[in-house]
Amino acid sequence: MSSRKISAGNRRRVFAAQDLKGCAVPLQRLVMLIFFLQPIAFGAWLPRIPDIQAKLELGTADLAVALLGLPIGTLITLPFAGRLVSRIGGRMAIIYGFIFFLAVVSLPAFAPSAMLLFFALIVVGVALSTVELGMNVEADVTEKATGLVIMSRCHGFWSFGIMVGSLIGVGAIAIGLSPHWSILITAIIILPAALIASLRLPKLPESHHAENSQVMTGFKLPSLALLGICAFVFGVTMTEGAIADWSAVYLRDVMNAEGAQTGLGYSVFAFMVAAGRFSGDYMKGRFGAVAIARGCGIASLAGMLVVLLAPATPLALLGFAAVGIGVSVGFPLAVTAVASLTDRPPASSVATLSFAALTGFLIGPPIIGFLGELLGLRAGLAVLLVPLFVSLLCTRLLIPTQKDMAGDLVEREAV
């Protein structure tokens, strides 16, 4: 064990390596399971966006306005979420956030008008930001306490979960099941497993809550390093969000795909994101965070060009796959980087990063929609080349800090 000082919040996790032999692996598997379960119901929503658009008779710009509800819900939550998670702990944030999220995730599909769709998405955004912040803080603390590098694989399971959800949505389209029932049924099925997994997470001692509450009472401007990493992840997640919301519409309206084919773009994309994240921890240990981020940045730019220039659906799907592998490890690398910064508590840094990441993920689709209404959806998606290029320029900021190099994290298989 390194001489690195372990905080009271992390100390309660060391039991996994010291008090109960062999429990470190079940603990990290539990965290990965939570990352897998959380996005399934949301993934089932994504292929149904064209159906909601058609049902409500919305134009591209009208849909873009309605989709603003998600980023607004996130923006009004994350400024306070870091302090909340520091007070109640990642475990409780996950438990309450999971219940809240699964209870409201189907509301947008029930909306009878664009205005109610907008407000329903605000509620989903509030729930989404709460549970995902808790998950990321929990994964970081688990890494530091168990000595297992799992962040990239956690997000790999998240991507696998959203891919499974998107395939559920595609299957629902194929059998003619309405959007609201397919998403609601998915959420109901997921809820018991999500609660069981969340409740099995170790409890934080009261001393941890008090310690973090004192640390978080003041306000401190983010450092330049934190802002730069946020800029890096903004471009990555803006691309993820745009493809999540517009890939099906793009394949239908631009590539003339029909039926269940319209949902394949995101399914292929999500599969490659998951594949990249599952191998990300190993690749990071072998080549380093900066080299991996740069290679992925180039892949995402090349893939987006293929999507924009593709004359037919199969080639566009190949482009979506390349973009998926390109953006796959960006957010996990960024979470590890900001959590190692020493100028503020990890929960605060991760909250700031999550704010930037979710803002990019959720604000991108409305921007693409507005531009798509004016210039066409192909031109709207072309805007993503700019933030992707900025992300490529910011990859040098992912160099490990002294805290990382002095720590006791070891790169080994967490299986």
N, C-alpha and C positions, 0 to 999 in steps of 0.2 A: 504493500500500500504506500502511495506517495505521501509525502509530508504535507501536501496541500490541505489547507483547513477546510473541513466540511461543515456547512451551516447546519443549524438545528433542523431546518426543513429537509435537508438531504440525509441527515443522520438516521432518520427513521426508516430510510430505505436500505441502510447498510445491513439490516437484519437479513436481507436476501442473500448476502454473501457470507455473513458471519454466524448468525443465530440459527438459521435453517438452511442446511446444506442443500444445494441444488435448487433453491427457490428463485434465484435470479432469473433463470430461463423462463419458468412459468410467469414471473412478473412481466418480463418484456413481451412475452406472447400475449398476455392479457391486454397490455397497452396497444399492441398491434391489432388485436381483435376489435378493440374500440375504434381504432382508425378505420378499419374495414367496414364496420356496421354503420357508422355515422352518415356517410354520404349516399347510401343505397337509395333511400327514398327521394333524395334530391336528384340523383341521377335518373330516376324514373320520370322526373318532371321534364328534363331537358329535351328529349325527342318529341315531347308533346307540345312544345311551344308553337310550331306551325299550326297545330290543331286549335289551340287557344286563339291564335291570331285569326284563323278562319271563322271560328265560332263567334267571336266578338266583332268580326268584320273590321279589323284594324289594318291601317296602312303601315308601312315600315316605320315612319316617324311616330305614329301613334303607339305602336308596340314599343319603340325605344323609350318613349315617355313613361309608359307603364313599367318598363324594366328598371327605371330609375329608383323604384321603391326599394329594391335590394340594397344598393349602395347607401341610400339614405338611412335605412334601418341600421346598417353597419356603422355609418358615420356618427350616429347619435348614441351608439353603444360603446364602441371601443375606447373613447377617451376616458371612460370610467371603468372599463372592464379590467384593466391591469390592476387597479387598486382593489376591485372586488375579488379577483382571483387571489391576490396576495393575502386578503383577509380570510377568505373561506377555504382556500386551497384549491388546487386543480381538481381533486377528486369530487368535491361538492359542486364545483362549476360544471363538471361533466355530467353528474347525476341530474341536477336541476335543468341544465341546458339541454340534455338529451330528451327529457320529458317534454319540455317546452317546444323544442324543435320538431319532434315527431308529432306533437299535437297540432301544429300549425302548418306543416309543410304542404299539406294538400289544399289549403285554403285558396291559393291562387287559381287552382283548376276549377274551383266552384264559383269563382267570381263571375257575375252576370254582366259586368260592364268594365270598361277600361279604368275608371276611377277606383272601383272596388278591387280590381286586379292590382293597381298601384299600392293601395293601402295594405292589401294582403301580403304583398311582397315586402313592405316595410317590416311587418311583424316577423316574417320569415328571416329577414336580415338581422333583426335583433337577436333572435334565437340562434341563428347560425354563428354569429360572431362570438357569442358567449361560450357555446360548447366547443368551438374550434380553438379558442384561446386556451381554455382549460386543458384540452388535449395536447397542445404544443408545449405548455408548461410542464405537464405531467411527463411527456416524453423526454424533455430535457433533464428533469430531475432524476428520472429513471436511468438515463445514460450516466450521469455523474455518480450516482450511488452504486450502481451495479458494475460499472466499468465496461459496459457493452455499448458499442456504437450502433444505434438503432434508428436514428432520426430519418435517414433516407428510406429505410425499409418501412417505417411507420407510414410515411407518405406514399410509399409504394402500395401498401394495403389500402390507403385512402383512395388512390387512383383505381385500384382493382375494384373497390367497393362502388365507386361512381360508374365504372365500366359495367359492372353487374347491373346496377340500377338502370343504366341507359339501355342495356339489352332487355331488361324487363319492360321498359317503355316501348322498345321496338317490337317485342313480342305482343304487347297489349295492342299496338296498332294492327299487327297482323291478324289478331283474332277479333278485332273490332270492339275492344273494351274501352269505354270512355276514359278520358284523362283523369277525372276526379276519382273515379272508383279504383283505377289501377294504382294511383299514388296513395290513396287512403288505405287500401288493402296492404300495400307494401309496408307502409308505416306501422300498421297494426301488427304485422308479422314480425317486424324488426324490434318493436318495443320491449318484449320480454327478454330477449337475448341481450339487448343493450343495457337494460337495468341490472341483470344478473352480472354482466361483465363489469359494469361501473361500480356496483356495490362491493365487488371483491377486491377492488383496489385498496391498498393499505391506508389507514386513516392518518392524517396529519396530527401531531400533538398540538395542544393549545399554545405551547411556547413558540411554535412556528408562526401561527397566526399573529401573535402579539409582536414578534420580531419584524415580520413583514409589514404590519400595520404602521409601526413606527417609521420604517424606512420609507414608506410610500406617502407619508403625510405632506411632504414638500413637493414643489414643482421644479423640475430642472429641464432646461432646454436640451434636446438631443445633440449628441456630439456629431462632428462632421463625418466620422466613420459610420455612425449609425444612419445618418441621412443618406450617405452614399450607398450603403447596403440596401436601404429602403428603395432608392432609385433603381438599383439592380433588380430587386424583386418585383417592383411595380411593372416593369416591362414584361417580365415573365408571366405574371398573373393576369395582366391585361390581355395578353394573348390567349391564356387559358380560358378566361371568361368570354372573350369574343367567340372562340371556337365552340364553347359550350352552348352559347345562346344562338349563334348564327350559322353553324355548320349545316344543320338540317335545312334551314331556309335557303342557304346558299346552294346546296345540292339540288333542292327542288326548283328554285327560281332561275339559277344561272346554269347549272349542269343538266337541268331537265330530268332529274331522278324522280322516281315515283314510289309511292307506298313506303314499305319498310326500308327501302334503300336510302331514304333521306336521313335515317338515323344512324347509318353505318359510319358516316364521317366522324362523329364524336366517339363511337365505339372503337374505331381503329385508333384514333388519337389517344383515348384513355388507356387502351391496351399498351401502347408504346410508352406512355407516361409511367404506367405501372412497371413495365419491364425495365425502364431506365432507373427507376427508384429502387427496385429490388437489387440491382447490381451496383447502385450508387455508393454504398458504404465500402464495398470492396474496391471499386475504382478510385474512390477518394484516397484510400489507404495506399494504393499502388502508385497513383500519378499526382495526387494532391488536388485540393479544392479548386485552385485557380485554373489549372490545366483542363480539368474536367469541365468547369464552367465555360471556358473559352471554346472548347470543342463543341459543347452543346449549343452555345450561342450561334456558332457558324451553321450548325445543322438546322436550327430553327429558322434562320434567315433563308437558307437554301430551300427548306421545305415550304415556307410561305410563298416564295417565288413560284414554286411548282404549282401550288394551289391556285395562285392568281393567273398563271399562264396555261393551266391545263385545258385541253380542248374537250376532254371527256371525263366522266365520273371515275373510272379506274385510276387514271393518273392523278386526279384530285385526291383520291383516297391515299395514294402513295405520298403525296405532299403532306396531308394531315398526319400520316405516320411519322414523317421526318420531323415535323413541328413538335409532335408529341415527345419524341426522344430528346429533342432540343430543349424543351422547357422542363423536362422531368425532374432534374435534381436541383433546380434553381432555388426553390423555397426551402427544402431541407438544408441545403448548404447555408442559406442565409440565416435560418433559425439558429443553427449551431454557432455561426459567426457572431451574431448579436448577443446570444446568451453568454458568450465568453467575454464581452466587454465589461470592464471593471468600474465604469463611471456611474452605474446605476444597477438596481436589482434586476436579475434575469427576467422576472415577470413583467417589469416595466419595459425593458428592451423588447421582449417578445410581443408585448401589447402594441408598442409603436410599430414594429415590423408587421404585425398582423393587420394593423390599421392601414398601412401602405399596401400590403398584399391584397387584402379584401377590397380595398378601394379600387385597385387596378383590376381585380377580377370582376367587380360589379359595375364599375363606371365605364369600362371598355365597351360592353354591349350597347348601351344607349348612344355612345358617341358613334359607333359603327352604324347604328340604325339611322341617326340623323344624316350622316354622310351618305348612307345608302339610299335614302329618300331623294337626296339632291343629285348624287352622281352615279348611283347604281351600287349594288352590293359588292361587286368586284373591286371598285374603287374604294369603297368604304373599308374593306378588309386590308387594302394596300397600306392604309395608315399604320398598321401594326409593324411595318418595317422600321418605322422611326423608333418606337420604344424598345424594340428588340435590339437595334443597333446601340442605343444608349446602354442597355443592359450589358451588351458585349464589352463596352468601354469600361464599365464599372466592375468587371470580374476581378480586377487586381485587388480590390478591397476585401476579398475573401481569404486573404493570407491569415493563417492562425495567429492569434495573439500570444503574448507570453503566458497568459493564464492557461491557454490550451496546452502549450508545450510543457508547462510545469505540472499539469494535471495527471491523473492516473487513468484516463481513458485508454483502453487498449482496443486495437482493431482485431476483433476475432468474431467468428461466426456466432450469432445469437440464435441458436437452434436447439 
